[in-house]
Amino acid sequence: MRLKKAIIFDSSTLISFAMNGILDILRDLKKVFNGSFLITQDVKKEVVDRPMTIPRFKLEALKIQHLLDEGVLEIANEEGIQKNTKEILNIANSIFEGKGKNIKLVSSGEISCLALSRILSEKKILNVVAIDERTTRMLVENPEKLGSFLEKKMHTKIISKKNNFERFKKFKIIRSAELVYIAYKKKLVRMGNGKLLDALLWAVKFKGCSISGEEIREIKKLG
């Protein structure tokens, strides 16, 4: 696989697109992006392999598998993904401590995306990680705020290993909200209604995208 640039998709973003019935947008987005849309084996397990065995989620899994069959999505084969995933996972799940124990923040799916991002960046390949899940995004974008959030949620003092915050700051994150905004601006969603952008943004929010009502209003102003 000869990569020029890539978007690495976490399960959360693909699930948001699938549950809103807008996976088809990814086909046209890829043409506009002119790069690769990648997933890891860990993400495939979460969005295809496991859901395929559950009747409730099987249709969405089949749709994502179809994108893989078409080559819209590709499974990354870069060497070292598992090794990097394990390393980053251990750091992430020990970066905060509460009640005398390390706090498990994340699982291998989203961290495998960060691992792949690290490998591509080391190869000087431009990339961004599409993640809707709040915890991982906060760990990358604002770990101090994540520590405060954990204190309020757990009602206890949180000890942060701030020397490890720097390890997460080089990753670049995008959400399904930004992706549907791009699709809207590029006229890739074919519904001629002035309320379309608002509908798209609220739809992804209600299917798991970590975005506030205020952020939605700000994005709409750009539209």
Backbone as CSV, one residue per row, in Angstrom:
resi,resn,N_x,N_y,N_z,CA_x,CA_y,CA_z,C_x,C_y,C_z
1,MET,0.847,-1.189,0.000,0.000,0.000,0.000,0.890,1.250,0.000
2,ARG,0.858,2.045,-1.067,1.653,3.270,-1.156,0.783,4.446,-0.724
3,LEU,1.073,4.952,0.441,0.232,5.988,1.024,0.781,7.383,0.751
4,LYS,-0.121,8.305,0.425,0.235,9.719,0.328,-0.219,10.443,1.585
5,LYS,-1.442,10.153,1.981,-2.026,10.706,3.203,-3.186,9.804,3.591
6,ALA,-3.621,9.908,4.831,-4.629,8.945,5.290,-5.501,9.521,6.391
7,ILE,-6.743,9.050,6.405,-7.612,9.199,7.566,-7.746,7.816,8.181
8,ILE,-7.460,7.726,9.470,-7.549,6.462,10.202,-8.853,6.474,10.984
9,PHE,-9.724,5.529,10.711,-11.055,5.527,11.317,-11.123,4.623,12.541
10,ASP,-11.540,5.208,13.659,-11.858,4.434,14.859,-13.281,3.875,14.728
11,SER,-13.581,2.899,15.560,-14.922,2.293,15.551,-16.019,3.321,15.782
12,SER,-15.775,4.262,16.696,-16.829,5.206,17.095,-17.340,6.019,15.920
13,THR,-16.444,6.471,15.060,-16.854,7.273,13.907,-17.593,6.432,12.875
14,LEU,-17.096,5.239,12.596,-17.772,4.361,11.642,-19.157,3.966,12.138
15,ILE,-19.271,3.704,13.434,-20.569,3.342,14.011,-21.543,4.504,13.895
16,SER,-21.058,5.722,14.132,-21.917,6.896,14.002,-22.450,7.040,12.583
17,PHE,-21.574,6.864,11.596,-22.004,6.922,10.193,-22.976,5.794,9.873
18,ALA,-22.661,4.598,10.345,-23.500,3.441,10.039,-24.889,3.574,10.636
19,MET,-24.965,3.972,11.892,-26.254,4.053,12.579,-27.116,5.189,12.061
20,ASN,-26.495,6.164,11.414,-27.259,7.247,10.813,-27.564,7.000,9.333
21,GLY,-27.105,5.842,8.820,-27.395,5.516,7.428,-26.676,6.390,6.419
22,ILE,-25.489,6.909,6.791,-24.770,7.820,5.893,-23.372,7.298,5.543
23,LEU,-23.177,5.988,5.625,-21.884,5.420,5.257,-21.515,5.720,3.810
24,ASP,-22.521,5.866,2.952,-22.252,6.125,1.539,-21.469,7.416,1.339
25,ILE,-21.583,8.348,2.277,-20.848,9.605,2.174,-19.349,9.348,2.074
26,LEU,-18.884,8.272,2.719,-17.456,8.001,2.743,-16.888,7.760,1.345
27,ARG,-17.694,7.199,0.452,-17.213,6.963,-0.912,-16.813,8.272,-1.586
28,ASP,-17.708,9.257,-1.507,-17.426,10.546,-2.146,-16.388,11.344,-1.372
29,LEU,-16.392,11.223,-0.052,-15.379,11.918,0.745,-13.977,11.441,0.376
30,LYS,-13.844,10.156,0.135,-12.527,9.619,-0.210,-12.027,10.192,-1.533
31,LYS,-12.931,10.365,-2.490,-12.542,10.944,-3.771,-12.061,12.383,-3.594
32,VAL,-12.753,13.124,-2.753,-12.369,14.512,-2.491,-11.042,14.555,-1.729
33,PHE,-10.882,13.645,-0.784,-9.680,13.604,0.054,-8.451,13.181,-0.739
34,ASN,-8.651,12.305,-1.704,-7.563,11.812,-2.546,-6.451,11.178,-1.714
35,GLY,-6.860,10.356,-0.769,-5.917,9.632,0.072,-6.549,8.322,0.500
36,SER,-5.983,7.694,1.508,-6.477,6.394,1.965,-7.336,6.532,3.218
37,PHE,-8.373,5.709,3.305,-9.205,5.575,4.502,-8.836,4.234,5.136
38,LEU,-8.214,4.278,6.296,-7.671,3.073,6.906,-8.385,2.681,8.191
39,ILE,-8.426,1.372,8.439,-8.818,0.875,9.753,-7.793,-0.175,10.173
40,THR,-7.715,-0.438,11.463,-6.823,-1.477,11.969,-7.601,-2.784,12.144
41,GLN,-6.879,-3.857,12.372,-7.530,-5.134,12.633,-8.381,-5.068,13.897
42,ASP,-7.928,-4.332,14.904,-8.713,-4.193,16.138,-10.038,-3.499,15.875
43,VAL,-10.001,-2.477,15.036,-11.242,-1.771,14.689,-12.159,-2.681,13.876
44,LYS,-11.596,-3.436,12.954,-12.417,-4.373,12.165,-13.152,-5.352,13.081
45,LYS,-12.481,-5.827,14.110,-13.128,-6.735,15.055,-14.338,-6.070,15.705
46,GLU,-14.207,-4.770,15.990,-15.269,-4.048,16.694,-16.438,-3.667,15.797
47,VAL,-16.173,-3.415,14.517,-17.252,-2.916,13.650,-17.759,-3.943,12.637
48,VAL,-17.023,-5.039,12.465,-17.457,-6.067,11.510,-17.552,-7.438,12.174
49,ASP,-16.445,-7.945,12.673,-16.390,-9.334,13.126,-17.367,-9.628,14.261
50,ARG,-17.321,-8.859,15.327,-18.232,-9.094,16.461,-19.678,-8.747,16.128
51,PRO,-19.943,-7.553,15.545,-21.334,-7.223,15.220,-21.997,-8.202,14.247
52,MET,-21.183,-8.829,13.406,-21.739,-9.777,12.431,-22.402,-10.978,13.120
53,THR,-22.049,-11.217,14.368,-22.621,-12.346,15.107,-23.830,-11.932,15.938
54,ILE,-24.193,-10.644,15.892,-25.303,-10.125,16.693,-26.395,-9.607,15.748
55,PRO,-27.556,-10.220,15.712,-28.596,-9.825,14.752,-28.906,-8.328,14.748
56,ARG,-28.895,-7.721,15.908,-29.242,-6.297,16.016,-28.272,-5.411,15.233
57,PHE,-26.994,-5.805,15.146,-25.973,-4.962,14.533,-25.437,-5.521,13.211
58,LYS,-26.012,-6.620,12.764,-25.456,-7.309,11.599,-25.539,-6.471,10.323
59,LEU,-26.616,-5.743,10.123,-26.773,-4.950,8.901,-25.684,-3.893,8.796
60,GLU,-25.433,-3.168,9.898,-24.384,-2.154,9.884,-23.027,-2.791,9.601
61,ALA,-22.790,-3.965,10.204,-21.524,-4.665,9.973,-21.362,-5.042,8.503
62,LEU,-22.437,-5.500,7.881,-22.396,-5.871,6.471,-22.099,-4.661,5.585
63,LYS,-22.656,-3.514,5.940,-22.421,-2.295,5.165,-20.961,-1.866,5.254
64,ILE,-20.380,-1.977,6.457,-18.968,-1.615,6.613,-18.081,-2.617,5.881
65,GLN,-18.429,-3.897,5.953,-17.685,-4.922,5.214,-17.738,-4.645,3.716
66,HIS,-18.880,-4.159,3.233,-19.016,-3.836,1.816,-18.048,-2.729,1.423
67,LEU,-17.854,-1.739,2.300,-16.888,-0.672,2.024,-15.465,-1.228,1.967
68,LEU,-15.195,-2.233,2.784,-13.890,-2.898,2.726,-13.741,-3.673,1.414
69,ASP,-14.796,-4.382,1.031,-14.763,-5.162,-0.211,-14.551,-4.254,-1.424
70,GLU,-15.138,-3.057,-1.363,-15.004,-2.100,-2.471,-13.662,-1.392,-2.478
71,GLY,-12.955,-1.430,-1.350,-11.687,-0.715,-1.255,-11.831,0.719,-0.788
72,VAL,-13.047,1.111,-0.398,-13.231,2.451,0.169,-12.477,2.532,1.500
73,LEU,-12.668,1.519,2.324,-11.874,1.347,3.539,-10.825,0.277,3.274
74,GLU,-9.653,0.465,3.871,-8.587,-0.527,3.734,-8.050,-0.883,5.117
75,ILE,-7.662,-2.126,5.273,-7.064,-2.555,6.536,-5.562,-2.289,6.478
76,ALA,-5.082,-1.521,7.427,-3.660,-1.171,7.458,-2.811,-2.401,7.730
77,ASN,-1.704,-2.492,7.039,-0.814,-3.645,7.224,0.584,-3.227,7.666
78,GLU,0.704,-1.987,8.183,2.007,-1.511,8.620,2.564,-2.365,9.761
79,GLU,3.815,-2.676,9.675,4.472,-3.480,10.702,4.573,-2.691,12.007
80,GLY,4.320,-3.356,13.112,4.511,-2.728,14.414,3.260,-2.161,15.056
81,ILE,2.091,-2.347,14.423,0.863,-1.780,14.985,0.573,-2.380,16.356
82,GLN,0.643,-3.704,16.466,0.327,-4.347,17.744,1.312,-3.949,18.832
83,LYS,2.595,-3.895,18.493,3.610,-3.506,19.469,3.376,-2.083,19.963
84,ASN,3.103,-1.165,19.037,2.846,0.223,19.410,1.540,0.366,20.182
85,THR,0.531,-0.428,19.805,-0.748,-0.393,20.514,-0.544,-0.766,21.976
86,LYS,0.181,-1.832,22.212,0.420,-2.289,23.578,1.145,-1.231,24.392
87,GLU,2.157,-0.608,23.800,2.930,0.422,24.499,2.066,1.625,24.862
88,ILE,1.321,2.139,23.867,0.496,3.320,24.109,-0.635,3.002,25.076
89,LEU,-1.206,1.800,24.966,-2.297,1.379,25.844,-1.838,1.347,27.300
90,ASN,-0.658,0.825,27.539,-0.131,0.758,28.903,0.078,2.152,29.486
91,ILE,0.550,3.068,28.663,0.759,4.441,29.123,-0.580,5.115,29.407
92,ALA,-1.525,4.980,28.460,-2.828,5.644,28.604,-3.583,5.154,29.830
93,ASN,-3.501,3.860,30.106,-4.262,3.285,31.218,-3.531,3.348,32.553
94,SER,-2.438,4.088,32.580,-1.742,4.315,33.849,-1.418,5.789,34.063
95,ILE,-1.953,6.632,33.174,-1.631,8.050,33.226,-2.381,8.783,34.346
96,PHE,-3.525,8.223,34.751,-4.297,8.775,35.867,-4.490,7.707,36.938
97,GLU,-4.446,8.157,38.186,-4.621,7.243,39.314,-5.660,7.798,40.266
98,GLY,-6.569,6.957,40.694,-7.594,7.359,41.658,-7.855,6.245,42.648
99,LYS,-7.988,6.597,43.895,-8.214,5.620,44.970,-7.135,4.542,45.002
100,GLY,-5.904,4.971,44.682,-4.764,4.064,44.758,-4.625,3.101,43.611
101,LYS,-5.445,3.270,42.550,-5.390,2.354,41.410,-5.301,3.140,40.108
102,ASN,-4.612,2.543,39.132,-4.604,3.137,37.796,-6.009,3.089,37.211
103,ILE,-6.373,4.132,36.478,-7.701,4.211,35.879,-7.622,3.749,34.425
104,LYS,-8.382,2.698,34.116,-8.422,2.211,32.733,-9.310,3.139,31.917
105,LEU,-8.701,3.847,30.998,-9.411,4.851,30.210,-9.893,4.332,28.866
106,VAL,-9.054,3.538,28.213,-9.275,3.241,26.800,-9.062,1.757,26.516
107,SER,-9.512,1.339,25.343,-9.342,-0.049,24.914,-8.450,-0.093,23.674
108,SER,-8.171,-1.280,23.212,-7.202,-1.448,22.128,-7.679,-0.878,20.791
109,GLY,-9.002,-0.797,20.576,-9.510,-0.308,19.289,-9.032,1.089,18.957
110,GLU,-9.391,2.064,19.808,-9.010,3.442,19.521,-7.500,3.652,19.645
111,ILE,-6.868,2.909,20.566,-5.425,3.068,20.720,-4.670,2.482,19.535
112,SER,-5.206,1.438,18.908,-4.564,0.917,17.695,-4.547,1.969,16.595
113,CYS,-5.551,2.851,16.590,-5.578,3.949,15.614,-4.460,4.942,15.894
114,LEU,-4.230,5.242,17.174,-3.115,6.122,17.529,-1.783,5.461,17.191
115,ALA,-1.704,4.149,17.417,-0.478,3.417,17.087,-0.175,3.517,15.598
116,LEU,-1.203,3.320,14.774,-1.024,3.424,13.331,-0.635,4.852,12.942
117,SER,-1.268,5.830,13.569,-0.940,7.233,13.303,0.526,7.515,13.604
118,ARG,1.014,6.992,14.718,2.421,7.190,15.079,3.338,6.601,14.005
119,ILE,3.013,5.391,13.551,3.851,4.726,12.544,3.858,5.512,11.234
120,LEU,2.683,5.972,10.800,2.607,6.740,9.555,3.347,8.064,9.684
121,SER,3.214,8.717,10.837,3.904,9.992,11.052,5.415,9.815,11.006
122,GLU,5.900,8.717,11.562,7.336,8.434,11.517,7.809,8.222,10.084
123,LYS,6.887,7.793,9.205,7.208,7.615,7.786,6.937,8.890,6.985
124,LYS,6.613,9.980,7.699,6.328,11.285,7.079,5.076,11.249,6.201
125,ILE,4.125,10.388,6.568,2.850,10.313,5.855,1.817,11.118,6.638
126,LEU,1.244,12.119,6.002,0.240,12.949,6.657,-0.960,12.097,7.039
127,ASN,-1.454,12.290,8.260,-2.603,11.498,8.680,-3.376,12.196,9.780
128,VAL,-4.624,11.816,9.913,-5.491,12.288,10.976,-6.328,11.102,11.440
129,VAL,-6.683,11.097,12.727,-7.453,9.987,13.285,-8.892,10.452,13.523
130,ALA,-9.859,9.733,12.951,-11.276,10.046,13.126,-11.792,9.306,14.353
131,ILE,-12.021,10.050,15.439,-12.492,9.475,16.701,-13.625,10.328,17.255
132,ASP,-14.756,9.704,17.543,-15.870,10.393,18.190,-15.844,10.215,19.701
133,GLU,-15.222,9.159,20.170,-15.217,8.816,21.586,-14.513,9.904,22.399
134,ARG,-15.176,10.368,23.461,-14.721,11.552,24.181,-13.410,11.345,24.930
135,THR,-13.263,10.226,25.618,-12.109,10.047,26.499,-10.795,10.113,25.731
136,THR,-10.698,9.388,24.626,-9.466,9.386,23.854,-9.182,10.761,23.276
137,ARG,-10.218,11.433,22.804,-10.040,12.775,22.259,-9.537,13.738,23.334
138,MET,-10.091,13.658,24.528,-9.646,14.532,25.604,-8.214,14.216,26.020
139,LEU,-7.863,12.941,26.004,-6.497,12.538,26.342,-5.501,13.169,25.370
140,VAL,-5.879,13.253,24.117,-5.010,13.841,23.099,-5.051,15.366,23.148
141,GLU,-6.247,15.930,23.236,-6.416,17.371,23.066,-6.343,18.166,24.359
142,ASN,-6.777,17.583,25.459,-6.805,18.336,26.712,-6.762,17.387,27.910
143,PRO,-5.604,16.763,28.173,-5.513,15.794,29.271,-5.759,16.413,30.652
144,GLU,-5.414,17.703,30.798,-5.685,18.362,32.076,-7.185,18.403,32.362
145,LYS,-7.952,18.723,31.329,-9.406,18.755,31.471,-9.955,17.358,31.740
146,LEU,-9.348,16.359,31.130,-9.776,14.978,31.367,-9.567,14.603,32.823
147,GLY,-8.444,15.030,33.421,-8.201,14.767,34.840,-9.268,15.386,35.712
148,SER,-9.657,16.617,35.401,-10.715,17.298,36.165,-12.052,16.592,35.997
149,PHE,-12.319,16.149,34.784,-13.563,15.412,34.508,-13.626,14.126,35.328
150,LEU,-12.498,13.417,35.400,-12.457,12.173,36.165,-12.667,12.422,37.655
151,GLU,-12.128,13.524,38.152,-12.322,13.853,39.573,-13.796,14.062,39.889
152,LYS,-14.493,14.772,39.011,-15.921,15.021,39.228,-16.725,13.728,39.089
153,LYS,-16.356,12.916,38.114,-17.095,11.679,37.865,-16.902,10.669,38.988
154,MET,-15.676,10.573,39.509,-15.354,9.550,40.492,-15.418,10.063,41.932
155,HIS,-15.598,11.376,42.062,-15.680,11.994,43.392,-14.469,11.636,44.246
156,THR,-13.304,11.771,43.636,-12.066,11.470,44.364,-10.920,12.258,43.751
157,LYS,-9.844,12.386,44.502,-8.657,13.070,44.013,-7.970,12.226,42.961
158,ILE,-7.615,12.847,41.837,-6.950,12.148,40.747,-5.490,12.588,40.678
159,ILE,-4.604,11.631,40.647,-3.182,11.901,40.475,-2.833,11.700,39.005
160,SER,-2.227,12.710,38.410,-1.902,12.656,36.977,-0.401,12.532,36.762
161,LYS,-0.020,11.661,35.879,1.388,11.550,35.472,1.600,12.496,34.289
162,LYS,1.776,13.772,34.627,1.796,14.808,33.603,2.974,14.684,32.648
163,ASN,4.006,14.013,33.082,5.154,13.823,32.184,4.800,12.978,30.962
164,ASN,3.694,12.242,31.057,3.252,11.414,29.922,2.243,12.123,29.017
165,PHE,1.765,13.315,29.418,0.804,14.043,28.587,1.392,14.326,27.202
166,GLU,2.684,14.651,27.185,3.341,15.046,25.946,3.290,13.948,24.892
167,ARG,3.214,12.707,25.321,3.217,11.577,24.387,1.984,11.556,23.488
168,PHE,0.921,12.259,23.908,-0.336,12.203,23.159,-0.624,13.478,22.357
169,LYS,0.237,14.478,22.473,-0.079,15.775,21.881,0.186,15.867,20.388
170,LYS,0.914,14.907,19.831,1.248,15.002,18.411,0.173,14.417,17.496
171,PHE,-0.782,13.700,18.083,-1.843,13.112,17.261,-2.832,14.179,16.816
172,LYS,-3.333,14.036,15.608,-4.339,14.960,15.071,-5.670,14.216,14.989
173,ILE,-6.705,14.843,15.567,-8.024,14.202,15.696,-9.073,14.960,14.887
174,ILE,-9.985,14.181,14.281,-11.162,14.749,13.629,-12.359,13.914,14.054
175,ARG,-13.536,14.535,14.097,-14.755,13.826,14.498,-15.674,13.633,13.297
176,SER,-16.679,12.803,13.475,-17.674,12.627,12.414,-18.374,13.954,12.120
177,ALA,-18.475,14.818,13.129,-19.116,16.123,12.923,-18.366,16.947,11.874
178,GLU,-17.032,16.962,11.967,-16.243,17.691,10.969,-16.318,17.020,9.601
179,LEU,-16.387,15.705,9.596,-16.469,14.991,8.318,-17.797,15.267,7.612
180,VAL,-18.904,15.279,8.358,-20.186,15.565,7.706,-20.260,17.032,7.284
181,TYR,-19.565,17.896,8.017,-19.510,19.309,7.608,-18.790,19.441,6.271
182,ILE,-17.658,18.738,6.141,-16.927,18.759,4.867,-17.800,18.215,3.739
183,ALA,-18.500,17.111,4.024,-19.385,16.521,3.015,-20.475,17.513,2.613
184,TYR,-21.001,18.235,3.575,-22.037,19.240,3.310,-21.479,20.367,2.433
185,LYS,-20.303,20.874,2.797,-19.711,21.988,2.048,-19.355,21.574,0.624
186,LYS,-18.984,20.315,0.454,-18.622,19.823,-0.876,-19.843,19.337,-1.658
187,LYS,-21.024,19.511,-1.039,-22.286,19.105,-1.680,-22.304,17.606,-2.025
188,LEU,-21.775,16.814,-1.100,-21.754,15.370,-1.295,-23.011,14.697,-0.746
189,VAL,-23.766,15.429,0.069,-25.027,14.901,0.600,-26.143,15.501,-0.226
190,ARG,-26.860,14.660,-0.923,-27.809,15.141,-1.928,-29.221,15.254,-1.376
191,MET,-29.370,16.248,-0.509,-30.705,16.584,-0.007,-30.813,18.100,0.000
192,GLY,-31.646,18.633,-0.873,-31.718,20.075,-1.025,-32.599,20.733,0.010
193,ASN,-32.126,20.764,1.234,-32.919,21.354,2.306,-32.013,22.232,3.160
194,GLY,-32.463,23.435,3.473,-31.669,24.373,4.252,-31.376,23.908,5.662
195,LYS,-32.067,22.887,6.131,-31.860,22.387,7.491,-30.928,21.167,7.520
196,LEU,-30.327,20.847,6.387,-29.543,19.622,6.280,-28.343,19.603,7.217
197,LEU,-27.555,20.681,7.247,-26.357,20.689,8.090,-26.721,20.502,9.555
198,ASP,-27.743,21.203,9.997,-28.201,21.063,11.383,-28.603,19.621,11.670
199,ALA,-29.323,19.019,10.741,-29.772,17.633,10.923,-28.598,16.664,10.992
200,LEU,-27.610,16.847,10.129,-26.442,15.968,10.116,-25.657,16.059,11.419
201,LEU,-25.435,17.274,11.890,-24.631,17.475,13.103,-25.321,16.903,14.336
202,TRP,-26.619,17.125,14.458,-27.342,16.578,15.611,-27.450,15.055,15.510
203,ALA,-27.553,14.555,14.286,-27.644,13.097,14.109,-26.393,12.402,14.619
204,VAL,-25.206,12.918,14.244,-23.980,12.265,14.706,-23.780,12.471,16.208
205,LYS,-24.245,13.609,16.718,-24.150,13.818,18.178,-24.958,12.760,18.917
206,PHE,-26.164,12.510,18.475,-27.033,11.558,19.173,-26.616,10.101,18.953
207,LYS,-25.686,9.878,18.024,-25.179,8.522,17.822,-23.752,8.379,18.344
208,GLY,-23.348,9.295,19.242,-22.090,9.084,19.946,-20.980,10.072,19.712
209,CYS,-21.140,11.013,18.786,-20.089,11.999,18.560,-20.039,12.979,19.725
210,SER,-18.856,13.135,20.307,-18.689,14.029,21.448,-18.602,15.476,20.960
211,ILE,-19.754,16.106,20.831,-19.821,17.490,20.390,-20.950,18.180,21.146
212,SER,-20.710,19.396,21.569,-21.708,20.128,22.352,-22.654,20.892,21.440
213,GLY,-23.778,21.313,22.001,-24.717,22.132,21.249,-24.083,23.435,20.811
214,GLU,-23.210,24.003,21.649,-22.521,25.242,21.304,-21.579,25.034,20.118
215,GLU,-20.884,23.900,20.109,-19.996,23.604,18.981,-20.791,23.435,17.695
216,ILE,-21.954,22.821,17.798,-22.812,22.677,16.618,-23.209,24.041,16.083
217,ARG,-23.568,24.938,16.981,-23.953,26.294,16.553,-22.777,27.011,15.879
218,GLU,-21.561,26.806,16.387,-20.382,27.433,15.796,-20.100,26.884,14.404
219,ILE,-20.247,25.563,14.235,-20.029,24.960,12.922,-21.071,25.453,11.924
220,LYS,-22.306,25.588,12.370,-23.369,26.065,11.492,-23.100,27.486,11.005
221,LYS,-22.449,28.280,11.841,-22.103,29.648,11.432,-21.102,29.637,10.269
222,LEU,-20.255,28.611,10.246,-19.287,28.474,9.160,-19.968,28.056,7.877
223,GLY,-21.114,27.337,8.028,-21.804,26.809,6.870,-22.405,27.883,5.984
